[in-house]
Amino acid sequence: MGTASSSLSKIINQPYILFLFFQILGAVILGFGIWILADKTSFIAVLQMSSTSLKTGAYVLIGVGALTMLMGFLGCLGAVNEIRCLLGLYFTCLMVILITQVAAGLVIYFQKETLKEELSYIVEGLIDNYNPLNDDERNLQDAWDYVQKQISCCGWTGAKDWELNKILFNRSLTEYPCSCSNSSKDSQIDSGFCKLDIPANSTATSADWPVHEQGCMDGVEKWLKDNLGVILGVCTGVAVIELLGMILSISLCKNIHSEDYTKVPKS
């Protein structure tokens, strides 16, 4: 027991631990925010190019990451030079960041249905206005094609969503999105529309298309469920590191306070 306590005391009294933990944590948060803004070929790209909410969230992550790295530096500086006000500032900022993260998690959890509706609205609008000749929306459309190709899905709730696309409707649904195809002949085509093998001047429905039956909403939900453990693990790890930093800063403050008293000359 004494050995374990001694080891913990040694760790607590190593100021560079504060710097190391929070430089890494801040870099991870900062990098995640930059990745959201830079990603152009995944479902994240569809969201961040369609919704200002995700862009705002990405900028918040970048700000939090930069602040966390700064706090790590100030915490280390305060520990090395035994400056209690810096350690107090470090503790306060960590507490604010942790409370903000918990609050954000609760908002997402209790507003998940609203967020799901907003997401459906974004994707359905993208499908309705999809036009391979529209260069202004090229990045957004390519990102959605990538999602459909990678998840092996079609539309948001199903292929029927594509029946509302203006171009396909005007062509009597005799064409279909190539990125939805489950046919080997379309495997090398990642975007645009493919022609259905039917007689000229015929009409069709989405049921006649050689496409995946699963909607991308189900695919995305399945991906989230499959990776829920990883997501929760990362969030828990971040929270534990932040709590550890708060404990370390309090311990260092107490040590500095104790040393101040020992230095007072006895009368």
C-alpha positions as CSV (number, residue, x, y, z in Angstrom):
1,M,0.0,0.0,0.0
2,G,2.8,2.4,0.9
3,T,4.6,1.6,-2.3
4,A,1.5,2.4,-4.4
5,S,1.0,5.7,-2.5
6,S,4.6,6.6,-3.0
7,S,4.4,5.9,-6.8
8,L,1.2,8.0,-7.1
9,S,2.9,10.8,-5.2
10,K,5.8,10.7,-7.6
11,I,3.5,10.9,-10.7
12,I,1.5,13.8,-9.2
13,N,4.7,15.7,-8.6
14,Q,5.9,15.4,-12.2
15,P,4.7,18.7,-13.8
16,Y,5.4,17.6,-17.3
17,I,2.6,15.0,-16.9
18,L,0.1,17.9,-17.1
19,F,1.8,19.3,-20.2
20,L,1.9,15.8,-21.9
21,F,-1.7,14.8,-21.2
22,F,-3.2,18.0,-22.5
23,Q,-1.0,18.7,-25.4
24,I,-2.0,15.2,-26.7
25,L,-5.7,15.7,-25.8
26,G,-5.8,19.2,-27.3
27,A,-4.1,18.0,-30.5
28,V,-6.7,15.2,-30.8
29,I,-9.6,17.5,-30.4
30,L,-8.1,20.1,-32.7
31,G,-7.3,17.5,-35.3
32,F,-10.9,16.1,-35.1
33,G,-12.3,19.6,-35.8
34,I,-9.9,20.2,-38.7
35,W,-10.8,16.7,-40.1
36,I,-14.5,17.6,-40.1
37,L,-13.9,20.8,-42.1
38,A,-11.4,19.1,-44.5
39,D,-13.2,15.8,-45.1
40,K,-14.7,15.8,-48.6
41,T,-15.5,12.1,-49.2
42,S,-17.7,10.8,-46.4
43,F,-21.1,11.3,-44.7
44,I,-19.4,14.0,-42.5
45,A,-18.8,15.9,-45.7
46,V,-22.4,15.8,-46.7
47,L,-23.4,17.2,-43.3
48,Q,-20.8,19.9,-43.0
49,M,-21.4,21.2,-46.6
50,S,-25.2,21.2,-46.0
51,S,-25.6,22.4,-42.4
52,T,-24.0,25.3,-40.7
53,S,-24.5,23.5,-37.3
54,L,-21.8,21.0,-38.0
55,K,-19.4,23.7,-39.3
56,T,-20.0,25.7,-36.1
57,G,-19.4,22.5,-34.1
58,A,-16.1,22.0,-36.0
59,Y,-14.9,25.5,-35.2
60,V,-15.9,25.0,-31.5
61,L,-13.8,21.8,-31.5
62,I,-10.8,23.6,-33.0
63,G,-11.2,26.3,-30.3
64,V,-11.5,23.8,-27.5
65,G,-8.5,21.9,-28.8
66,A,-6.4,25.0,-29.0
67,L,-7.6,26.1,-25.5
68,T,-6.8,22.7,-24.1
69,M,-3.3,22.8,-25.4
70,L,-2.8,26.3,-24.0
71,M,-4.1,25.1,-20.6
72,G,-1.7,22.2,-20.7
73,F,1.1,24.7,-21.2
74,L,-0.1,27.1,-18.5
75,G,-0.6,24.2,-16.1
76,C,2.9,23.0,-16.7
77,L,4.3,26.5,-16.3
78,G,2.3,26.9,-13.1
79,A,3.6,23.6,-11.7
80,V,7.2,24.2,-12.6
81,N,7.3,27.7,-11.2
82,E,4.8,26.9,-8.4
83,I,2.4,29.6,-9.5
84,R,-0.9,28.8,-7.8
85,C,-3.0,31.3,-9.8
86,L,-2.0,29.5,-13.1
87,L,-2.9,26.1,-11.6
88,G,-6.2,27.6,-10.4
89,L,-6.9,29.0,-13.9
90,Y,-5.9,25.6,-15.4
91,F,-8.4,23.8,-13.1
92,T,-11.2,26.2,-13.8
93,C,-10.8,26.0,-17.6
94,L,-10.7,22.2,-17.4
95,M,-13.9,22.2,-15.3
96,V,-15.7,24.5,-17.8
97,I,-14.6,22.3,-20.8
98,L,-15.8,19.1,-19.0
99,I,-19.1,20.6,-18.1
100,T,-19.6,21.9,-21.7
101,Q,-18.8,18.5,-23.1
102,V,-21.4,16.8,-20.8
103,A,-24.0,19.5,-21.6
104,A,-23.4,19.0,-25.4
105,G,-23.8,15.2,-25.0
106,L,-27.0,15.7,-23.1
107,V,-28.4,18.1,-25.7
108,I,-27.5,15.6,-28.5
109,Y,-29.1,12.8,-26.6
110,F,-32.4,14.6,-25.8
111,Q,-32.6,16.3,-29.2
112,K,-31.7,13.2,-31.3
113,E,-35.2,13.1,-32.9
114,T,-35.0,16.7,-34.0
115,L,-31.4,16.2,-35.3
116,K,-32.6,13.1,-37.2
117,E,-35.4,15.2,-38.8
118,E,-33.0,17.9,-39.8
119,L,-30.6,15.3,-41.3
120,S,-33.5,13.7,-43.3
121,Y,-34.4,17.1,-44.6
122,I,-30.8,17.8,-45.7
123,V,-30.3,14.5,-47.5
124,E,-33.8,14.5,-49.1
125,G,-33.1,18.0,-50.5
126,L,-29.8,16.8,-51.9
127,I,-31.4,13.8,-53.6
128,D,-34.2,15.9,-55.1
129,N,-31.8,18.4,-56.6
130,Y,-29.0,16.0,-57.6
131,N,-27.7,17.0,-61.0
132,P,-24.4,15.5,-62.4
133,L,-24.0,18.6,-64.6
134,N,-24.1,21.0,-61.7
135,D,-20.5,21.9,-61.0
136,D,-21.4,24.2,-58.1
137,E,-22.6,21.2,-56.0
138,R,-20.0,18.8,-57.3
139,N,-18.2,18.2,-54.0
140,L,-21.5,17.7,-52.1
141,Q,-22.9,15.3,-54.7
142,D,-19.6,13.4,-54.9
143,A,-19.6,13.0,-51.1
144,W,-23.2,11.5,-51.2
145,D,-22.2,9.2,-54.1
146,Y,-19.3,8.0,-51.9
147,V,-21.6,7.3,-49.0
148,Q,-24.0,5.3,-51.1
149,K,-21.2,3.4,-52.7
150,Q,-19.4,2.6,-49.4
151,I,-22.4,1.7,-47.3
152,S,-24.1,-0.1,-50.2
153,C,-27.3,1.9,-49.8
154,C,-29.7,3.9,-51.9
155,G,-31.5,7.1,-50.9
156,W,-32.2,8.0,-47.3
157,T,-35.1,5.7,-46.5
158,G,-34.8,3.7,-49.7
159,A,-34.4,3.9,-53.5
160,K,-37.9,5.3,-53.7
161,D,-36.5,8.7,-52.5
162,W,-34.8,9.0,-55.9
163,E,-38.1,9.0,-57.7
164,L,-38.5,12.6,-56.6
165,N,-35.3,13.7,-58.3
166,K,-36.3,16.2,-61.0
167,I,-34.0,14.8,-63.7
168,L,-35.0,11.1,-63.2
169,F,-38.7,12.1,-63.0
170,N,-38.4,13.9,-66.3
171,R,-36.8,10.8,-67.9
172,S,-39.7,8.6,-66.7
173,L,-37.3,6.9,-64.2
174,T,-35.6,5.0,-67.0
175,E,-32.3,6.0,-65.4
176,Y,-31.0,5.4,-61.8
177,P,-28.1,6.7,-59.7
178,C,-25.0,4.7,-60.5
179,S,-23.7,4.9,-57.0
180,C,-26.7,2.9,-55.8
181,S,-26.2,0.1,-58.3
182,N,-25.7,-3.5,-57.2
183,S,-24.9,-4.6,-60.7
184,S,-21.3,-5.6,-61.6
185,K,-21.5,-3.6,-64.9
186,D,-21.8,-0.4,-63.0
187,S,-19.1,-1.2,-60.4
188,Q,-16.6,1.2,-62.0
189,I,-19.0,4.1,-62.2
190,D,-19.1,6.2,-59.0
191,S,-21.4,9.0,-59.9
192,G,-24.1,10.3,-62.2
193,F,-27.0,8.3,-63.7
194,C,-27.0,5.0,-65.5
195,K,-29.5,3.9,-68.1
196,L,-32.0,1.1,-67.4
197,D,-32.1,-1.7,-70.0
198,I,-35.7,-1.3,-71.1
199,P,-37.3,-0.5,-74.5
200,A,-37.3,3.2,-75.7
201,N,-40.2,5.4,-74.6
202,S,-41.0,3.0,-71.7
203,T,-41.6,4.0,-68.1
204,A,-40.3,2.5,-64.9
205,T,-40.2,2.7,-61.1
206,S,-37.5,2.4,-58.5
207,A,-38.5,-1.2,-58.1
208,D,-37.2,-1.9,-61.6
209,W,-33.7,-0.5,-60.8
210,P,-30.7,-2.8,-60.1
211,V,-29.9,-1.0,-56.9
212,H,-29.4,-1.7,-53.2
213,E,-32.7,-2.0,-51.2
214,Q,-31.3,-0.6,-47.9
215,G,-31.7,3.1,-47.3
216,C,-28.6,5.0,-46.1
217,M,-30.4,6.0,-42.9
218,D,-30.4,2.3,-41.8
219,G,-26.7,2.0,-43.0
220,V,-25.6,5.1,-41.0
221,E,-27.5,3.9,-37.9
222,K,-25.9,0.4,-38.2
223,W,-22.4,2.1,-38.5
224,L,-23.1,4.1,-35.4
225,K,-24.2,1.0,-33.5
226,D,-21.2,-1.0,-34.7
227,N,-18.8,1.8,-33.6
228,L,-20.7,2.9,-30.5
229,G,-18.2,1.2,-28.2
230,V,-15.3,3.1,-29.9
231,I,-17.1,6.4,-29.7
232,L,-18.0,5.9,-26.0
233,G,-14.5,4.7,-25.2
234,V,-13.0,7.9,-26.8
235,C,-15.4,10.1,-24.9
236,T,-14.8,8.3,-21.6
237,G,-11.0,8.5,-22.2
238,V,-11.2,12.2,-22.8
239,A,-13.3,12.8,-19.6
240,V,-10.9,10.6,-17.5
241,I,-7.9,12.6,-18.8
242,E,-9.6,15.9,-17.9
243,L,-10.6,14.6,-14.5
244,L,-7.0,13.4,-13.9
245,G,-5.7,16.8,-14.9
246,M,-8.1,18.5,-12.4
247,I,-6.9,16.1,-9.6
248,L,-3.3,16.7,-10.5
249,S,-3.7,20.5,-10.4
250,I,-5.4,20.4,-7.0
251,S,-2.7,18.1,-5.6
252,L,0.0,20.4,-6.9
253,C,-1.8,23.4,-5.4
254,K,-1.9,21.7,-2.0
255,N,1.7,20.7,-2.2
256,I,2.7,24.3,-3.0
257,H,0.5,25.5,-0.1
258,S,2.1,23.0,2.3
259,E,5.6,24.0,1.2
260,D,4.7,27.7,1.9
261,Y,3.9,26.8,5.5
262,T,7.0,24.8,6.0
263,K,9.1,27.8,4.9
264,V,7.6,30.0,7.6
265,P,10.2,30.4,10.4
266,K,9.2,29.1,13.8
267,S,9.0,31.6,16.6
